[in-house]
């Protein structure tokens, strides 16, 4: 019985090594991956653009409030404390919900955070548009701090989805590309303009993330790049791909034997 189990295990390991060798030869042979490979297929390009935009719009909200904290009513120190407490509570709540409820995935966390941001910024914009900013200064303060606090959840969702959707060969490159969009702000032309821009960007982020990206909770990581015949560029012509696959087959025949 033991010998039979050993033979099964050896056969499984041989097949595993063979399949791994085939995949590595087909997907990474003579390829040095770069930022261009984040756009080689429509799906990869869409994923990259949506996540990059999400980082960009979220950073406008986060750093726009962070670097102008002294302009809010109340103490800058207490505002920082309130922001930290709200982020802490939100992180714990969403973390528990993600573990407890299967229906709560990355898209739910991302979209629910953006819905709170949209509602908060809408209140701020309306108060400035109706010239009620002095009477509603405490409400504006709470809404702005709440919007800034929810950006932590959006960052977390973006990072997790990026790691789960980018193939392993370009996962690090994809993450570094997304970080390029993490340091932008809005100029102060009109008092309510930054919040209008935040509102507009959050709307686009909400719909693009919800409609263009799949739910990744419970899915296996994408380990390999798409087949080269699906690449929009850099994949070579069809004849070259077939010829290369034949060469790969010749190299792998000793392993199959």
C-alpha positions in Angstrom: 0.0 0.0 0.0 2.8 2.4 0.9 4.6 1.7 -2.5 1.4 2.4 -4.3 1.0 5.7 -2.5 4.6 6.6 -3.2 4.1 5.9 -7.0 1.0 8.1 -7.0 2.8 10.9 -5.3 5.8 10.7 -7.6 3.5 10.7 -10.7 1.7 13.7 -9.3 4.9 15.6 -8.7 6.2 14.8 -12.2 3.0 16.0 -13.8 3.1 19.1 -11.7 6.7 19.9 -12.7 5.8 19.2 -16.4 2.8 21.6 -16.4 4.8 24.2 -14.6 7.6 23.9 -17.1 5.2 24.2 -20.0 3.5 27.3 -18.5 6.8 29.0 -17.7 8.2 28.3 -21.2 5.1 29.7 -22.9 4.5 32.8 -20.8 8.0 34.0 -19.7 10.4 32.7 -22.4 12.8 35.5 -23.4 10.4 38.1 -22.0 11.5 41.0 -19.8 8.3 42.4 -18.4 7.8 46.2 -18.2 5.0 48.7 -17.7 4.0 48.1 -21.3 2.8 44.6 -20.4 0.2 46.1 -18.1 -1.7 47.0 -21.3 -1.1 44.0 -23.6 -4.7 42.7 -23.4 -7.9 44.7 -23.1 -8.7 43.1 -19.7 -5.3 44.0 -18.2 -5.4 47.5 -19.7 -8.9 48.1 -18.2 -7.8 46.7 -14.8 -4.7 49.0 -14.8 -6.6 52.1 -15.8 -9.5 51.6 -13.4 -7.2 50.9 -10.4 -4.8 53.8 -11.3 -7.7 56.2 -11.6 -9.1 54.9 -8.2 -5.8 55.6 -6.5 -5.6 59.0 -8.1 -9.1 60.2 -7.2 -8.8 58.7 -3.7 -5.5 60.5 -3.1 -7.0 63.8 -4.1 -9.6 63.4 -1.3 -7.1 62.0 1.3 -4.2 64.4 0.8 -6.5 67.4 0.0 -7.9 67.1 3.5 -4.7 66.1 5.1 -2.7 69.1 3.9 -5.5 71.5 4.6 -6.5 70.3 8.0 -5.9 73.7 9.6 -8.6 75.2 7.4 -11.3 73.1 9.1 -13.2 74.4 12.1 -12.0 73.1 15.5 -8.6 72.1 16.7 -6.2 70.5 14.1 -5.2 68.0 16.8 -8.7 66.9 17.6 -9.5 66.7 13.9 -6.6 64.3 13.5 -7.8 62.3 16.5 -11.3 62.0 15.1 -10.0 61.0 11.7 -7.8 58.3 13.2 -10.7 57.0 15.4 -13.1 56.8 12.5 -10.5 55.0 10.3 -9.8 52.6 13.1 -13.5 51.8 13.6 -14.2 51.5 9.9 -11.2 49.2 9.4 -12.3 46.9 12.2 -15.9 46.8 11.1 -15.1 46.0 7.4 -12.5 43.5 8.4 -14.9 41.7 10.6 -17.7 41.8 8.0 -15.3 40.5 5.3 -14.5 37.4 7.4 -18.0 36.9 8.7 -20.1 37.4 5.6 -19.3 35.7 2.2 -21.4 38.3 0.3 -19.2 41.1 1.4 -16.3 41.2 -1.0 -13.7 43.8 -2.3 -16.2 45.5 -4.5 -18.7 46.0 -1.7 -16.0 47.5 0.6 -14.8 49.8 -2.1 -18.2 50.9 -3.3 -19.7 51.4 0.3 -16.7 53.5 1.2 -17.2 55.6 -1.9 -21.0 56.0 -1.2 -20.2 57.5 2.2 -17.6 59.8 0.5 -20.2 60.8 -2.1 -22.9 61.6 0.5 -20.4 63.5 2.7 -19.1 65.6 -0.2 -22.6 66.3 -1.5 -23.5 67.9 1.8 -20.4 70.0 1.8 -20.9 71.2 -1.8 -24.6 72.0 -1.1 -23.7 74.0 2.0 -21.2 76.1 0.0 -23.5 76.5 -3.0 -26.3 77.8 -0.7 -23.9 80.0 1.3 -24.6 78.1 4.5 -21.0 77.2 5.2 -20.9 79.4 8.3 -24.1 78.1 9.8 -23.1 74.5 9.0 -19.4 74.6 9.8 -19.6 71.7 12.3 -21.6 69.6 9.8 -19.0 70.4 7.1 -16.2 69.5 9.5 -17.7 66.1 10.3 -18.5 65.3 6.6 -15.0 66.2 5.4 -13.3 64.2 8.2 -15.6 61.3 7.4 -14.8 61.4 3.7 -11.1 61.5 4.5 -11.5 58.6 6.9 -13.2 56.4 4.3 -10.2 56.7 1.9 -8.3 54.1 3.9 -10.9 51.5 3.0 -10.7 52.4 -0.7 -6.9 52.2 -0.6 -7.1 48.8 1.0 -9.6 47.5 -1.5 -7.6 48.9 -4.4 -4.4 47.2 -3.2 -6.0 43.8 -2.6 -7.8 43.8 -6.0 -4.6 44.8 -7.7 -2.7 42.0 -6.2 -5.4 39.5 -7.0 -6.0 40.6 -10.6 -2.5 41.3 -11.9 -0.6 38.2 -13.0 2.4 37.2 -11.0 5.0 38.2 -13.6 3.8 41.9 -13.6 2.2 42.1 -10.1 5.1 44.2 -8.6 5.2 46.4 -11.7 1.5 46.9 -11.6 1.6 47.9 -7.9 4.4 50.4 -8.6 2.5 51.8 -11.5 -0.5 52.4 -9.3 1.6 54.2 -6.8 2.5 56.8 -9.4 -1.0 58.1 -9.3 -1.0 58.5 -5.5 0.4 62.0 -5.1 -1.9 64.5 -6.9 -4.1 67.4 -5.6 -6.5 70.1 -6.7 -5.7 73.8 -6.9 -7.7 76.3 -4.8 -9.6 78.3 -7.4 -13.0 78.3 -5.7 -13.7 77.3 -2.1 -16.0 74.5 -3.1 -14.1 73.5 -6.3 -11.9 70.8 -4.6 -15.0 69.1 -3.1 -16.8 69.3 -6.5 -13.8 67.6 -8.1 -13.7 65.0 -5.3 -17.4 64.3 -5.8 -17.0 64.0 -9.6 -13.9 61.7 -9.3 -15.6 59.6 -6.7 -18.6 59.0 -8.9 -16.4 57.9 -11.8 -14.4 55.7 -9.4 -17.6 54.1 -8.0 -19.1 53.1 -11.4 -15.8 52.1 -13.1 -14.7 49.9 -10.2 -18.2 48.3 -9.8 -18.9 47.7 -13.5 -15.4 47.0 -15.0 -13.7 44.8 -12.5 -14.8 41.3 -11.3 -15.2 40.3 -7.6 -12.0 38.7 -6.4 -12.9 37.4 -3.0 -12.5 33.6 -2.9 -10.8 33.5 -6.3 -7.3 32.1 -7.0 -4.5 34.5 -7.8 -3.7 34.9 -11.4 -0.3 33.2 -11.7 0.5 33.7 -15.4 0.2 36.2 -18.1 -2.6 35.7 -20.8 -1.6 33.7 -23.8 0.5 35.7 -26.2 -2.0 35.3 -29.0 -4.4 37.5 -27.0 -1.9 40.3 -26.5 -2.8 43.6 -28.3 0.9 44.3 -28.9 4.3 42.7 -28.2 3.0 39.2 -28.7 4.5 38.6 -32.1 2.7 37.4 -35.2 0.7 34.2 -35.2 3.3 32.2 -37.2 6.1 33.1 -34.8 4.0 32.1 -31.8 3.2 28.7 -33.4 6.8 28.2 -34.2 7.9 29.0 -30.7 5.3 26.7 -29.2 6.7 23.9 -31.4 10.2 24.6 -30.1 8.8 24.6 -26.5 7.2 21.2 -27.3 10.5 19.8 -28.5 12.3 20.9 -25.3 9.6 19.4 -23.1 9.4 16.0 -24.8 12.3 14.6 -22.6 10.2 15.6 -19.5 7.1 14.0 -20.9 8.9 10.8 -21.6 
